Amino acid sequence: AAGSQREQQTRQRRAQSRPGQSRRKQPIVASVAHIQLNHCLHAAMDESIYNLIPQPVPEPTKQTRYHSKHNPEAKPTFSTFGLAGTSRPGVDNVSGNKVGEEPLGAGSHTFKKSHATFGTVNNAKKPTDILAKGTGKGGGAVPLGPDVAPFKYEDKTKPPVPKKVECEEQYETIRQAHETKNFITTNAVNNILSKPKKEAEPVNWTKKPNFGKVPPYLDKIKKEISDEYEYIRSMQQADEGGPSGMRQLEEGERLELIDQLKAKWDDVNATYQRSSVLSLASLDTIGKVKRKEMYEAQLAQIERDIEKLSKKVVYVAIDE
């Protein structure tokens, strides 16, 4: 701290010895030195040995308890409690500050269902006081008379499982029957008593009703082939002479029509581009929407006409 103080004094002397130094800045330098000196003194006090002595802890002051200014016995504002089954209106304590007063328009029927939800006071039972078996009233099956037999599923029951003795007796009977059978004698008797098999009679194909006739499916195929030949022949005649009442458009006339349609398409497209219906944001009236649809329909029709005239062979109706 002493070193920093001497350094500040040296700076002050140098500032005073400089020629043309303004006197207004000297208090500022002095104030800066004073602030630094105070900072050093505070730092020295923070590192003092007296800080090791524990200081007494001040007891916190307890704030006073909050008490509401409203009456705790008052009903909530627009309360609906205690109004069921009475002649009162649907809400109570509209103003919010009434205690024990009847609402406006209250009738003579008072509320008598104060224990309808939670019951009366001290009505809870002990946890050990539970309903034991046979102590309840009602419930269970209805007792029947002695003359009523219990119900049984007779049609769904399966036969009982045979016992071991019954299984052994049945097996012994089957085994003896197989052992006493003579398979050679049995086969000989079956062959003697069996009837001979009848052979199938030969089919006489000449007596069939369609013998010697052309099958119907061949007539159908011949008719389809003749129809295809007739269609091809008519197409060839149409290519040679053209359809009746029509003439083939000459090449120069066809190219001239295409050029005229292209010029018309350019004219309509230029008008469409210059109009105010090009962008969707400008379509704010019905007239603009209709004009946009008209331009687009004209351009589509011209394109279809150009596509038709682009074919090599084009037929047009003969002017009468």
Beta strands, then each sheet from edge to edge (+ up, - down):
strand 1: 246-248
strand 2: 315-317
sheet 1: 1+ 2-
end
